[in-house]
Amino acid sequence: MRFKVLKFRPLVCCFLLAHLTFWPSILFGEEAVDKYGGHLVRVTTSDPKTFNDLISKETTSSAILGHIFEGLTTTDAFTLKVKPHLAESWDVSEDGLTWTFHLRQDVRWHDGKPFTADDVVFTYNELVYNPEIPASVRDIFTIDGQQFEVSKIDDYTVQFVLPVRFAPFLRGLSQSILPKHLLEKSVKDGTFNFMWKIDADPKDIVGTGPYKLAKYVPGQRLVLEKNAYYWMKSPEGDVLPYIDKITFVIVQSGDVALLKFLEGTVDAINIRGMDYPLVKPLEAEKNFTVYDMGPDTSSNFIVFNQNQGSDPQKGEPFVKPAYKLKWFTNPDFRRAVAHAVDKERIIEVVMNGLGYPQHAATSPAVGFFHNPDVRQYEYDLDKAREFLKKAGFTDKDGDGFLEDAEGHPLEFSLYTSGDLGSVRGVIAGMLRHDLEQLGMKV
């Protein structure tokens, strides 16, 4: 069985406090032949950087590993509420500090070993809280320098004791649990940070998720196969997952991804707003349907490096020369940039009008976090110039470009992960144009 799904999830742009969001999707061959079986072919525009979920720090790795590993809780894709996952239930004390989690007893690792409380305690005490491991999630589970106490009550019961009440606690427990029986030795001998790199044997990557890594060819494809031990069932009682195999074809750009979809070699793809006029007219001919899935929950963004520290390995400041750090940490400078971003023009040019301006740090799709009443920075070059002047920037030599109070030219580099023809590349070019209207060199 092969079916084709095209999810149209164009861009979510965040310029300081601005997002653009839109998310349709497209379904190929909607009739389901059988519930079980089949091979779904998807596409990704970059390779994973690691298969070690604890030290994964970018979206491609995280997206792949989300099929392989699981946490105690998860977020419902439709309601966005926290719900039980590897933990089937929990109790909390009246003061909100002591949480007792009751684990599922029908979960096995990909190698057939049982999942128990030992794995949970190991993940948090030996991995998350290990100062030798660069786990970014450590900050989530540390409040005012105090760590949570994590202990085993019995084989299927774990207790967390928090130093203070912490609202995001349950959502944070979506952190993947890793297998103690396979990784404990690497922690003891100091090699954990080198475990499960991209050259690892696929059979060594063991989680509890619905799929396991079967094959990875860098720059070409990554294959996931169904986990025969998976615990989850559908509301009708069907053992999940339905699909036997998922292949991610690795391409270098969104243009190539779209081409592969249209030629029929890829079943599912996220497309960009700029592609919509090309894709929509082909629905009948190519046998697919476009679905508008509403706002995306993720975001692209521009951020100025305000790190005041130094690289411990190089002994050099993260931001140099030092006067640029003064610019980036000046709120008036950032306000000027916010007013210089023509969001409506970006919506029209990049998204073909399929978007809307957003002014908070989160998408409306994340309803309980979204605040529509935050301050808005409308496109206004006059206001931008006022804020730049307030921040001490003027054109001292009359060349049309600004200098700071010390005479340094207002010039900086803008980096993006996309090429010039990509969504991010096009937006970066538009940003450069807008900022140069104010006298900046980008």
NORPE-V471631 format. One record per backbone hydrogen bond with DSSP energy under -0.5 kcal/mol. NH is the residue of the N-H (numbers start at 0). CO is the residue of the C=O. Records with the same first field share a line. If there is no record, write none. Layout:
NH->CO ; CO
This chain:
3->27
4->266
5->25
6->4 ; 268
7->5
8->6
12->10 ; 19
13->299
14->12 ; 17
15->13 ; 301
16->14
18->357
20->355
23->7
24->290
25->5
26->288
27->3
28->286
32->30
36->241
38->0
39->244
40->38
41->39 ; 246
43->248
50->195
52->50
54->51
55->51
61->57
62->58
63->59
64->60
65->61
66->63
67->64
68->64
71->172
72->172
73->82
75->73 ; 80
79->75
82->73
84->71 ; 86
85->70
86->71
87->85 ; 101
88->101
90->99
92->97
95->92
98->96 ; 159
99->90
100->98 ; 157
101->88
102->100 ; 155
103->85
108->112
109->206
111->108
114->106
116->154
118->115
119->115
120->116
121->117
122->118
123->119
124->120
125->120 ; 121
126->121
127->122
128->123
129->126
130->128
132->129
133->131
134->132
135->133
137->134
138->135
139->136
140->136
141->138
142->145
143->141
145->142
147->140
148->160
149->147
150->158
152->156
153->156
156->153
157->100
158->150
159->98
160->148
161->96 ; 159
168->165
171->167
172->168 ; 169
173->170
174->171
176->69
181->178
182->178
183->179
186->182
187->183
188->184
189->186
190->185
191->185
193->190
194->191
196->193
199->196
203->200
204->200 ; 201
205->203
206->204
208->67
210->66
211->224
213->222
214->222
216->220
217->215
219->216
220->216
221->247
222->214
223->245
224->211
225->243
226->209
227->225
229->226
233->237
236->233
239->231
243->37
244->37
245->223
246->39
247->221
248->41 ; 246
249->219
250->43 ; 248
256->252
257->253
258->254
259->255
260->256
261->257
262->258
263->260
264->259
265->259
266->40
267->40
268->4
270->6 ; 268
274->271
275->271 ; 272
277->274
278->274
279->275
280->276
281->278
282->279
285->281
286->282
287->282
288->26
290->24
292->22 ; 290
299->11
301->13
305->303
307->305
310->315
311->309
314->310
315->310
317->308
319->317
323->320
324->320 ; 321
325->321
326->322
327->323
328->324
329->326
330->328
332->329
333->329
334->330
335->331
336->332
337->333
338->334
339->335 ; 336
340->336 ; 337
341->339
342->340
345->341
346->342
347->343
348->344
349->345
350->345 ; 346
351->347
352->346
353->350
354->352
357->18
364->295
365->362
366->364
368->365
369->365
371->369
373->370
377->375
379->338 ; 377
383->379
384->380
385->381
386->382
387->383
388->384
389->385
390->386
391->388
392->387
393->402
395->393
401->438
402->393
403->407
406->403
409->401
410->408
411->440
413->441
414->412
421->418
424->418
425->421
426->422
427->423
428->424
429->425
430->426
431->427
432->428
433->429
434->430
435->431
436->432
437->434
438->435
439->434
440->409
441->439
